[in-house]
Amino acid sequence: MAQDRTNSEEYFLPIRRLLIGILVFCLILLTIVWRIDSPRVERFRMAVIDRVVPNMEWAMAPVTATMNIIRDAQSYSRIYEQNQELRRELQQMKAWKEAALQLELKNARLLDLNNVRLDADLTYVTGVVLTDSGSSFRKSVLLNIGERDGLRDGMAAMDGIGLVGRIAGLGQETSRVLLLTDANSRLPITIQPSGQTAILFGDNSPTPLIDFLEKPELVRPGDRVVTSGDGGVFPADLLVGQLIESRDGRYHVRLAADFERLAFLRVLRGVPKEEINDQGEIIIFDETVGPDG
Amino acid sequence: MKLWGQMAERSATHIWTMRALYSTTCFAVILFHLLPLGQIGWITFSPDIILCITLAWVVRRPEYAPILLITAVALLADLLLMRVPGLWAALVVLLADRIGRQRHRMRSTGFGVEWLRVSVGIGMLFILERFALNLLFVDRPPLPASILQLLATLIFYPVVVGVSAGVFRVRKPALIETAASGRRA
């Protein structure tokens, strides 16, 4: 039997070679035809796929289903891991939420401070206005806080929004606040945004007068007026009011603080640079040191 | 004579069974490639298992994988796997024929020599395919991917041989048959 097969193999060898030659030639011809007339061969290919693949559907379905089950199982095995991950992220989110709340509080506080124009370095004591001055020529109020509460002459007094005046006269338990509208009040100011400095003169009117303005053309009505801090008496950048122009072309300040209803005043306990002993000589130079050093 | 006829009949049935098995296996491999499993990474560098099966069976039992069947399977794979139709099939047919003619020399030597010869053949096949694609102005796959596929195929060949021998009982003819055939040669 083996002999027969060997003999037949030997006998058919040239034919076999011919067959293979024809086969390879046909296949290469198919390739070349595909290269020349691709759409036609591709249609043929699609026809073959169309005929074969749907018939394989029944065989593919269980395999695909099995693979999907395996994939699902893999995802189930990752559930614990994912849960841990989510827990960690939740922890981080809680931390962030806490931080956000704290920042919100801080922001609110800072906004509050902004509204009252408080220097962050300053602390303040709030006092109740006891009495008004009682005279139309003296603009001052009396507070129920005094030296006992750490007040010094020259400290700035504000209401919730703007500067009201300064401590001028100090008792143990009471203090007098000289208002900006008093005729004796002189306040170095800065006009924002131009940055012009000037002096605010109290003149017994509700709107104090601005003088010593170097370049009036740089300021406009509506500009913000803040303390400049010059002279070292007041802290800088306390809100005073808004610039307005009077009919005669002079600049005044509409004060931000509500002078009609002064009920509670905050006295800023800053660190005064200089001792102020006398109401009339607020800014004094030490004669022994002098301005030249 | 009756006994001979029975044996021949059984043998013919067996041969046709094995041919059907060859076609089915190759078809299953194509089917596996076509499974809608998404882009899994190793699929793209997958070894050409059909080529491995074909060569392994041609070396052992060429009567199980006749050249017409090889052609049909390879052409079907070309068509279904969206390759250039005919080119790879032609190369596979040429290589299968070549390996089939060399198999008498591989018979007495060990598996190492066979693997080496097959590897050289498959390497030639990949080079020829790239060359032909270049000639036809067809977009070639990137060279690293091609090389990875070639290496995967070479590494996979012993696995296919092992499975063929172990599961499908495709082994080299028994020694007595070999001796008889060798004496006549």
Interface residues (C-beta under 8 A of the other chain):
Chain A: M1 A2 Q3 T6 R16 L19 I20 L23 V24 C26 L27 I28 L29 L30 T31 I32 W34 R35 V41 F44 R45 V48 I49 V52 V53 M56 A59 M60 V63 T64 M67
Chain B: W4 M7 A8 L31 F32 L34 L35 P36 L37 I67 L68 T71 L75 L76 L79 L80 M82 V84 P85 G86 L87 A89 A90 V93 L94 D97 A132 L136 F137 V138 E177 A180 S181 R184 A185
